[in-house]
Amino acid sequence: MSLTLYPLGDYIQLLQRKNLQLEFSGAPLTREVSLVSCDSRQVVPGTLFICKGAHFKVEFLQSAKEQGAFAYLSEKRYDQVDLPCILVSDVRLAMALLADFYYNHPSAKLGVVGITGTKGKSSTAYYLKYIFDEYLAAKGQPASGVISSIETYDGVEKFESHLTTPEPLDLERHFANGVATGMRYLTMEVSSQALKYDRVKNVEFAAAVFLNIGMDHISPIEHPDFEDYKNAKHRLFVDYQAREMIYNADDDTSEFMRIGFGGHQTSYGIERAADYHGTALAQFRSETALGIDFLCEHGGSSTAVRVLSPGEFSASDALCAIALCGAFGVSPAQAAQTLAHTPVQGRFEVVEGLPGRTFIVDYSHNGLALTSALKTLRAYNPHKLLCVFGSVGGRTQVRRRELAEAAGAFADYSIITSDNPDFEPPEDVIKEIASHMPEGAPYTCIIDRRDAIRAAIGMAEDGDIILFAGKGHEDYQLINGKKLHFVEREIIKEACAEISK
């Protein structure tokens, strides 16, 4: 990636225009900034270093100086380190603005789609990516990018994500990588925290999407109340002024989200009339798979759509992706052709293994999500509905009770096993979950998750649905501080192959 480097004075002027600079002293304004970074391990000579975070230590700044940082930006002065200091009133906002400037405003050169909502962001992002990719491949163009809670892919880097929406310096680097590789579109999940704390400040969105909102992420460390949560999401539509807004007509909060948006608006919905209207929903189930069929009514035409994931919410997410693609010139028929063969990894993902049995891998790792997953699968009238689940170690004791109550209420049989125990003995986690299982609910405990998977597959009978909950897209187990390779779909296929011999 080749970047135009600017002198420090240009960065100072940007901060002054935004009324962020409080005080500056010491560094030559003509010196070029070779890198903007908040990680002392990445510093190179000529770096402008940013001091941020509740756990920031002066040792980080000292290390940055030793590696070649020539000035630092902060909300406070660190007199222990002899470096020129740029004091600002809001370091998070300043970092977002400087990151965008350093990488030469790359989002303007991409078709960036921002998706926000309580549920369905990952599924919608991947439906859209799959559709884009087939559309682009037919034209001989590079695949689209994605930044989600599952994975980040920008044409250069590809890895499992750790944040739903990255911090600004990482985010702008991904945009710049996409531009450098000739990428046309990049779809990203935009969390309420990213909006609240300006991680996406100055991002130029081609389209902004509202899926839904629910009573989630409300806590002392996220949003103090629902109004704060709702207002944070609203910022995507009033602060960024994307060219297109796609919104869910079935969610009453859409009317609030639309206030102040000046671009073109397109609706989608199932329960209510919309520009893209989903009708005639019907479950389908084959020997090993299941999902939902519906008709997409748009512009006087009707397109049959099949989604390889169960439930009305899957139809809604797919319908949103179809509406989004319409804004970029992809027809519903083209989108439907892709959706018919592309499940989302780890989100109600069907793993084909044994005839007559349906194996589902899903990320549902709290009581609400597990209840929803099991109720959705119950609607497919399985002979038996089995659930394999656990809970992470070291925290979430309340979650363990909720998971037990969900499995006990909606599964015919449960296998309680390990998830990511980390430093907590897995048998202790399992014992606590088991203590909350409703009286009379049948279950067994198997500590090793690999053994639990094999046991579930071994007891499955014709017509059964088995839900493997909690791991989803993850390709590891966290045990004693180490990430050990663990891909649930691989283990399921191996176990099925052994049984089939």
BAFIKOL-356268 format. One record per residue (C-alpha): residue in one letter; x, y, z; residue number from 1. Coordinates in steps of 0.001 Angstrom, whole numbers, plus 500000, padded with zeros to 6 digits. Layout:
! BAFIKOL-356268
  rest       x       y       z   nr
     A       X       Y       Z  NUM
...
***
This chain:
! BAFIKOL-356268
  rest       x       y       z   nr
     M  500000  500000  500000    1
     S  501461  503364  498936    2
     L  500377  506419  500908    3
     T  500984  510128  500538    4
     L  502679  511314  503730    5
     Y  501735  514688  505195    6
     P  503636  516996  507576    7
     L  502627  517238  511206    8
     G  501329  520765  510591    9
     D  498542  519384  508390   10
     Y  497377  517144  511240   11
     I  497437  520084  513627   12
     Q  495348  522174  511228   13
     L  492787  519359  510962   14
     L  492430  519221  514748   15
     Q  492115  523008  514907   16
     R  489342  523006  512287   17
     K  487448  520482  514396   18
     N  488055  522485  517591   19
     L  489844  519551  519201   20
     Q  493322  520964  519802   21
     L  493891  522415  523265   22
     E  497654  522929  523277   23
     F  500729  522048  521216   24
     S  504445  522483  521768   25
     G  507770  521282  520600   26
     A  507741  519283  517359   27
     P  508671  520679  513934   28
     L  505459  521185  511945   29
     T  507239  520378  508685   30
     R  508247  516862  509693   31
     E  506355  514166  507789   32
     V  504270  511710  509795   33
     S  505293  508224  508662   34
     L  502705  506422  510815   35
     V  499832  507185  513167   36
     S  499568  504509  515842   37
     C  498241  503811  519327   38
     D  500222  500562  519680   39
     S  503784  501020  520936   40
     R  504720  497641  519416   41
     Q  504047  498969  515909   42
     V  505908  502268  516186   43
     V  508518  503151  513541   44
     P  510654  506292  513237   45
     G  508462  509274  512425   46
     T  505370  507979  514225   47
     L  502735  510250  515734   48
     F  501719  508223  518788   49
     I  498225  508327  520306   50
     C  497713  507735  524022   51
     K  494274  506223  524535   52
     G  492400  503752  526664   53
     A  491386  503450  530295   54
     H  494373  501184  530948   55
     F  496993  503301  529193   56
     K  500351  503397  530983   57
     V  503152  505913  530643   58
     E  505457  502952  529923   59
     F  503699  502568  526560   60
     L  504605  506124  525629   61
     Q  508198  505643  526755   62
     S  508436  502530  524589   63
     A  506962  504448  521637   64
     K  509606  507142  522038   65
     E  512374  504545  522110   66
     Q  511027  503014  518873   67
     G  511032  506367  517073   68
     A  507822  508272  517876   69
     F  508535  512009  517565   70
     A  505312  513412  519100   71
     Y  502260  512173  520939   72
     L  498580  513065  521080   73
     S  496689  512762  524345   74
     E  494046  514205  526646   75
     K  496730  514682  529307   76
     R  500419  515507  529389   77
     Y  502981  512891  530464   78
     D  505855  514985  531804   79
     Q  507899  511839  532570   80
     V  508492  511391  528814   81
     D  510379  514110  526953   82
     L  508330  514253  523749   83
     P  506322  517026  522083   84
     C  502663  516748  523097   85
     I  499442  517592  521278   86
     L  496712  517978  523878   87
     V  493153  517363  522642   88
     S  489744  517461  524253   89
     D  488554  514110  522831   90
     V  491253  511586  521960   91
     R  488817  509039  520457   92
     L  487378  511543  518016   93
     A  490834  512920  517229   94
     M  492136  509418  516518   95
     A  489277  508691  514085   96
     L  489863  511944  512196   97
     L  493641  511470  512016   98
     A  493297  507823  510924   99
     D  491017  508826  508071  100
     F  493418  511623  507066  101
     Y  496539  509427  507277  102
     Y  495006  506794  504968  103
     N  493733  509488  502546  104
     H  489992  509053  503192  105
     P  489815  505566  501619  106
     S  486108  504937  502308  107
     A  485250  507488  499604  108
     K  486878  505170  497049  109
     L  484889  502094  498164  110
     G  481207  501250  498202  111
     V  481023  500884  501992  112
     V  477791  499413  503382  113
     G  477204  499920  507126  114
     I  474748  497595  508878  115
     T  473406  498251  512358  116
     G  470817  496394  514417  117
     T  470493  494275  517532  118
     K  470146  490959  515701  119
     G  471113  489709  512264  120
     K  474084  491951  511408  121
     S  476466  489075  510669  122
     S  473978  487052  508624  123
     T  472943  490068  506560  124
     A  476553  491113  506002  125
     Y  477453  487666  504719  126
     Y  474365  487281  502552  127
     L  475350  490574  500965  128
     K  479002  489570  500575  129
     Y  478081  486263  498913  130
     I  475750  487999  496470  131
     F  478296  490723  495698  132
     D  481052  488152  495180  133
     E  479148  486113  492590  134
     Y  478032  489299  490843  135
     L  481625  490596  490755  136
     A  483134  487245  489740  137
     A  480916  487203  486667  138
     K  482520  490510  485701  139
     G  486047  489298  486446  140
     Q  486420  491666  489414  141
     P  487897  491084  492913  142
     A  485730  489782  495728  143
     S  484079  492222  498118  144
     G  485323  492872  501639  145
     V  483660  492254  504962  146
     I  484231  493499  508497  147
     S  482023  491600  510922  148
     S  481982  489922  514300  149
     I  482910  486702  512474  150
     E  485729  487719  510166  151
     T  487630  490602  508633  152
     Y  488655  490423  504967  153
     D  489966  493476  503108  154
     G  491704  491970  500085  155
     V  495044  491830  501923  156
     E  494314  490697  505474  157
     K  491952  487911  506531  158
     F  491455  486875  510156  159
     E  488878  486120  512821  160
     S  487488  489351  514227  161
     H  487836  490403  517861  162
     L  485605  493477  517710  163
     T  482353  493851  515784  164
     T  483650  497206  514521  165
     P  487432  497789  514710  166
     E  489099  500825  516210  167
     P  489638  503686  513704  168
     L  493300  503061  512863  169
     D  492565  499428  512026  170
     L  489324  500261  510249  171
     E  490884  502857  507964  172
     R  493784  500504  507196  173
     H  491285  497866  506046  174
     F  489589  500412  503798  175
     A  492965  501417  502344  176
     N  493860  497764  501715  177
     G  490578  497318  499875  178
     V  491266  500348  497703  179
     A  494794  499128  496943  180
     T  493497  495770  495694  181
     G  490801  497264  493475  182
     M  487923  496243  495722  183
     R  484549  497773  494784  184
     Y  482409  496980  497835  185
     L  482986  496401  501533  186
     T  480234  495452  503959  187
     M  480673  496133  507655  188
     E  478767  495686  510875  189
     V  478470  498969  512761  190
     S  477947  498420  516484  191
     S  476249  500909  518773  192
     Q  479528  501232  520699  193
     A  481361  502144  517494  194
     L  478813  504874  516837  195
     K  478772  506125  520417  196
     Y  482569  506387  520621  197
     D  483250  507724  517093  198
     R  485080  504690  515704  199
     V  483499  505285  512292  200
     K  483844  509085  512281  201
     N  484512  510390  508750  202
     V  483651  507041  507130  203
     E  481802  507691  503884  204
     F  478984  505160  503620  205
     A  477419  504344  500271  206
     A  474519  502705  502114  207
     A  473379  502526  505741  208
     V  471113  499743  506994  209
     F  468764  499472  509960  210
     L  467702  495915  510808  211
     N  465963  496050  514183  212
     I  466422  497001  517810  213
     G  465780  495134  521053  214
     M  466505  495332  524766  215
     D  470131  494280  524523  216
     H  473523  495861  525297  217
     I  471999  497877  528129  218
     S  474348  497804  531107  219
     P  476688  500077  533078  220
     I  479546  499254  530680  221
     E  477603  499640  527394  222
     H  474456  501792  527314  223
     P  472852  503050  530544  224
     D  469331  502840  529096  225
     F  467376  502074  525929  226
     E  467278  505715  524827  227
     D  471056  505914  524831  228
     Y  471228  502663  522834  229
     K  468628  503833  520314  230
     N  470228  507264  519907  231
     A  473641  505703  519304  232
     K  472260  503669  516405  233
     H  470433  506702  515042  234
     R  473783  508432  514531  235
     L  474509  506163  511557  236
     F  471640  507787  509683  237
     V  471961  511430  510762  238
     D  475703  511958  511242  239
     Y  477016  510222  508131  240
     Q  474435  510946  505411  241
     A  474903  507850  503274  242
     R  473509  507928  499758  243
     E  471101  505067  500487  244
     M  469190  503960  503566  245
     I  467685  500466  503765  246
     Y  465310  499963  506674  247
     N  463070  497270  508142  248
     A  459418  498288  507782  249
     D  458453  495613  510318  250
     D  460345  497339  513129  251
     D  458495  500333  514606  252
     T  461785  502062  515475  253
     S  462529  502485  511764  254
     E  460431  505650  511778  255
     F  462722  507156  514397  256
     M  465837  506027  512517  257
     R  464589  507708  509325  258
     I  464336  511143  510974  259
     G  467059  513412  509624  260
     F  468212  511125  506814  261
     G  468471  513075  503545  262
     G  469297  510369  500989  263
     H  467223  507805  499125  264
     Q  465268  505407  501353  265
     T  464217  501823  500586  266
     S  462138  499586  502834  267
     Y  461918  495836  503201  268
     G  459481  493832  505270  269
     I  457434  490688  505727  270
     E  454622  491686  508063  271
     R  454071  495064  506420  272
     A  454021  496337  502844  273
     A  457447  497512  501679  274
     D  459518  498238  498588  275
     Y  460866  494695  498921  276
     H  458062  492602  500411  277
     G  458534  489021  501579  278
     T  455415  486861  501165  279
     A  454363  483201  501144  280
     L  456910  482094  503741  281
     A  457195  478313  503978  282
     Q  459558  475982  505801  283
     F  461482  473420  503829  284
     R  463315  470384  505130  285
     S  465245  467762  503199  286
     E  466894  464623  504553  287
     T  469789  466576  506016  288
     A  469006  470277  505598  289
     L  466349  472837  506408  290
     G  465584  476470  505748  291
     I  462867  478792  504535  292
     D  461312  479680  501177  293
     F  459566  482947  500354  294
     L  458628  485238  497507  295
     C  460289  488629  497101  296
     E  457755  491078  495665  297
     H  459408  494129  494137  298
     G  458559  496516  491324  299
     G  455618  494442  490155  300
     S  457674  491228  489895  301
     S  457841  488162  492133  302
     T  461052  486196  492744  303
     A  461243  482843  494522  304
     V  463933  482797  497222  305
     R  465318  479901  499262  306
     V  467517  480538  502307  307
     L  469578  477753  503865  308
     S  468764  478868  507391  309
     P  465519  478407  509353  310
     G  463067  480942  510715  311
     E  461327  484128  509662  312
     F  464323  486156  510859  313
     S  466453  484401  508217  314
     A  463980  485416  505542  315
     S  464042  488989  506859  316
     D  467866  489170  506805  317
     A  467972  487717  503286  318
     L  465289  490150  502126  319
     C  467375  493019  503493  320
     A  470401  491777  501532  321
     I  468300  491609  498364  322
     A  467103  495190  498902  323
     L  470692  496307  499504  324
     C  471895  494642  496334  325
     G  469140  496397  494415  326
     A  470746  499704  495381  327
     F  473916  498552  493586  328
     G  472268  497199  490455  329
     V  471917  493515  491372  330
     S  468495  492063  490596  331
     P  466448  489958  493066  332
     A  466810  486991  490698  333
     Q  470620  487261  490762  334
     A  470582  487571  494546  335
     A  468218  484606  494952  336
     Q  470482  482413  492830  337
     T  473332  483019  495295  338
     L  471260  482650  498464  339
     A  470050  479201  497418  340
     H  473492  477652  498000  341
     T  475289  479836  500570  342
     P  474710  479340  504311  343
     V  476334  481741  506766  344
     Q  479215  480162  508662  345
     G  478298  479465  512274  346
     R  474864  481121  512076  347
     F  472278  478330  511896  348
     E  474756  476573  509627  349
     V  473609  473168  508381  350
     V  476362  470535  508387  351
     E  475415  467597  506219  352
     G  476510  464252  507650  353
     L  474044  461394  508027  354
     P  470833  460743  506060  355
     G  467658  461629  507929  356
     R  469435  463681  510592  357
     T  469929  467441  510613  358
     F  472980  468953  512319  359
     I  472986  472691  513040  360
     V  475971  474748  514256  361
     D  474992  478086  515769  362
     Y  476608  480825  517829  363
     S  473692  481084  520300  364
     H  475586  481479  523572  365
     N  473118  483166  525909  366
     G  469660  482252  527160  367
     L  467723  484522  524806  368
     A  469584  483337  521707  369
     L  469356  479659  522679  370
     T  465634  479961  523375  371
     S  465095  481564  519981  372
     A  467193  478917  518220  373
     L  465447  475975  519852  374
     K  461955  477408  519315  375
     T  462794  478029  515656  376
     L  463982  474444  515198  377
     R  460999  473062  517126  378
     A  458761  474527  514404  379
     Y  460273  471985  511951  380
     N  458645  469148  513933  381
     P  461728  467056  514634  382
     H  461370  463500  515896  383
     K  463607  464679  518742  384
     L  465397  467977  519277  385
     L  468810  467525  520907  386
     C  470993  470344  522189  387
     V  474741  470302  522860  388
     F  475898  473392  524753  389
     G  478130  474813  527465  390
     S  479239  478208  528729  391
     V  482488  480174  528888  392
     G  484692  480063  531957  393
     G  485556  482800  534384  394
     R  482314  484800  534178  395
     T  478641  484870  533099  396
     Q  477213  482834  535973  397
     V  473782  484340  535255  398
     R  474124  483217  531649  399
     R  474640  479624  532810  400
     R  471272  479580  534526  401
     E  469571  481111  531474  402
     L  471165  478557  529140  403
     A  470049  475683  531371  404
     E  466500  477017  531537  405
     A  466343  477433  527756  406
     A  467655  473953  526988  407
     G  465512  472366  529674  408
     A  462358  474028  528364  409
     F  462766  473543  524608  410
     A  465101  470596  523922  411
     D  464039  466964  524246  412
     Y  467499  466025  525448  413
     S  470603  468053  526349  414
     I  474306  467302  526530  415
     I  476063  469833  528749  416
     T  479709  470174  527822  417
     S  482612  472630  527571  418
     D  482617  475843  525578  419
     N  485676  478042  526243  420
     P  486504  477171  529869  421
     D  489810  479098  529837  422
     F  491234  478996  533384  423
     E  488070  477748  535102  424
     P  487857  473947  535484  425
     P  485323  472845  532835  426
     E  483714  470379  535247  427
     D  482863  473326  537547  428
     V  481171  475222  534707  429
     I  479228  472137  533668  430
     K  478214  471359  537246  431
     E  476847  474878  537696  432
     I  474827  474699  534473  433
     A  473450  471294  535481  434
     S  472358  472663  538859  435
     H  469970  475007  537038  436
     M  468409  472426  534720  437
     P  464626  472261  535300  438
     E  463407  469282  537269  439
     G  462635  466378  534970  440
     A  464535  467755  531969  441
     P  466669  464896  530581  442
     Y  470373  465613  530148  443
     T  473867  464234  530543  444
     C  477228  465879  531157  445
     I  480303  465172  529013  446
     I  483342  467315  529790  447
     D  485218  466971  526489  448
     R  483252  468774  523767  449
     R  484615  466521  521035  450
     D  483281  463500  522938  451
     A  479972  465310  523478  452
     I  479617  465915  519725  453
     R  480302  462253  518969  454
     A  477806  461168  521622  455
     A  475077  463390  520203  456
     I  475637  462112  516679  457
     G  475706  458531  517933  458
     M  472318  458838  519635  459
     A  470650  460734  516761  460
     E  467823  458921  515019  461
     D  465953  459426  511774  462
     G  464070  462745  511851  463
     D  466115  464250  514684  464
     I  467569  467758  514704  465
     I  470739  468307  516734  466
     L  471756  471860  517668  467
     F  475406  472431  518565  468
     A  475192  475788  520326  469
     G  477741  478339  521448  470
     K  480805  477875  519242  471
     G  479353  478859  515884  472
     H  482052  480277  513613  473
     E  484865  479954  516165  474
     D  487778  477768  515102  475
     Y  489274  477277  518567  476
     Q  488634  476342  522178  477
     L  490105  478583  524849  478
     I  491657  476313  527491  479
     N  494088  477520  530165  480
     G  494793  480706  528249  481
     K  495575  478901  524983  482
     K  493542  478819  521782  483
     L  493437  475204  520624  484
     H  492244  474337  517122  485
     F  488594  473299  517290  486
     V  486181  473563  514360  487
     E  482798  472083  515180  488
     R  481722  471375  511593  489
     E  484956  469416  511005  490
     I  484382  467261  514078  491
     I  480755  466621  513083  492
     K  481807  465483  509602  493
     E  484549  463257  511040  494
     A  482125  461629  513475  495
     C  479538  461067  510742  496
     A  482193  459531  508479  497
     E  483204  457100  511231  498
     I  479599  456025  511759  499
     S  479055  455597  508019  500
     K  481994  453152  507614  501
***
